[in-house]
Amino acid sequence: MLHEVSQDPQGFRHEVLALNNVNTPHVNALSEEALDALIEQAASFRVMTNQDKTLSGFVLLLREGQAYESLNYRWFSETFEEFLYVDRIIVAPQCRGEGVAQALYNHAADLARTMGIKNLTCEVNLAPPNPRSLAFHHGQGFEEMAQQMTDGGLKRVSLLRKVVHA
């Protein structure tokens, strides 16, 4: 199935919010206000659609220096001077295995290169486990930098980095 970048990502805000929230606990649930705040801080908010113009996936990327209260984002802020953080990337269930995640990560790596940033960062849940995401990220060249507990000890995450070469 053909997927393409939407020219109006804001037009998919409600669909993005619904897709995000159905994917908890792999990502944190968001309110409309929290999603709007993330979009406002984002270095990039990219939405992919399929042929019938329905949402196939999205990615939100943040640069360092944002006023974002995520423990994982803070860890990267304390560890790297410059980075591009994949705050969330989600593919609609019916579109998994169709190259959407790859296209979104290609966008993230291209943006990092364009900005001259070598550290592309993210986290993946270890508890509760997300083995599909962890395998995908390792296949993309991400390496674990550390692990930490979040959500008051309810989650354990692997903090990952991929070095992006110019």
N, C-alpha and C positions, 0 to 999 in steps of 0.2 A: 504494500500500500504506500502511496506517495504521501509524504509529510512535508509541510513547508512552514516557513516562519510567518507568523501573523504580522501584518503591518500595523495592527492596533491591539497591542497586548492589554491595554487598559480595558478594552471592550470585553475581555474575558475574565475580568476581576471576580465575578461571582462564581464562575466555573472553576477558576484557580482556587478560590477559597474552599469550595466544596471538595475538590480533589485533594487538596492539602489535608483537610480535616478528616476525610475518610481514611487517610494513611497514617493516622496516629496508631501506635506509639513510635513508628519509624521516623516521623517528624513531629514537632510540637504543634498542637492545635493552635489556630489563630482566630482572633476576632477580625471583623472588617477593619477596625481601627489599627490593629497590629499589622495586618497585611499592608494597609496603606502606608504605614510608617516604614516598613521594610522596603516597599517599592520606592518610596521617596529617597531612602538612603542608598539604594542599589546602584552599583556601577553598571549593572545590566539586569533587565527583566525581560527574558526571552520566552515567548510562547510559540509552541509548534501546534499546527492543526493538520487534520487529515483532509482528504479530498472533499468531504462534505462540510468542511469548515468547522468541525467540532474539535474540541481540545484534545490533543494527543499527549501533551506534556508541557512542562515549564521548568525554568531555572531562574533562581535569584542569586546574583553574585554581589558581594560586598568587598570594597577595598578596606584597608586598614584605616584606623582613625575615626571610625563611626561610633556614635553613642548607642551601642547595641549591648544589651545586658546578657547576652548568651554566655554561659560559662565556657563553652567551646570556642566561641569567637574571642573571648578574653584570653584564653590560653594561647591562641595563635598571635594575638596582639602582644603578649608578653614574650613570645618566642622569636618572632620575625619582625624586622623593621618594615618590610614591604611584603604584601601578600594579596592574593585574590581569593576570597573565601566563598565556597559554594555553600550558601546557607541552606538551600533546599533545591532538590531536583526531583521531580516526580513525573512518572510516565503513567498515563491512564492504563488500567489493567488490560483492556482490549487491544492496546497498542504495544504491549511489551514484546520484545523480540523482533521488533520491526525497525530498529536503528534509531529510534527517537533519542534514547539516552546518549548514544554515540554522537549524534548530531549536536545535542546540547553541550556535551563535554568538548567537542571540537570547537564550538563557539567560545566556551570558557578558556580553552588553551589559546585560541587565536586572540582573544581579548587580552589575556595576560601578556602574550608576545607583543601586541601592539602597544601596550602600556609599559613595556620593558620590565615586567614583573616575572621573576623566575619561580616563585612559590605559589602553586595552586593548592589550596587547602580545603579540607572537609572533614567530617566525622561520619562514622557508621556505627550503628548500635551493635554491641556485642551481647548485651542483655537489656531488654529482650532481643533475641538474635535476629539478624537480618542477613543470612548467609548469601542470598542472591546478590545483594548490594555489595557486600564485602568482596565476593568473587569478582564482580564487575570492576570494582575499583582497583583491586590488585592486578587485574588484566589490563587496566589502563596505565599501569606503572606507578600507582600510588603506593607509598610505603608508610608503615606505622611509625609515628614519632613518639607516641605515648598513649596511655589509656587514662581515663578519669571517670569518676562517678558523677552523675548529674541527677537532677530532679529529686533531690533529697535522698539519694541512694537507690532510687528505683531503676535507674539506667546506668549501664556502663558502656562507654563509647571508645572506639579506636580513633585517635586523632591522626589523620593521614595527610601526607604531602606528596605532590608530584612536582618534580623540577621541570619547568618548561624552558626549553632552550630556544634562543633567538633564531 
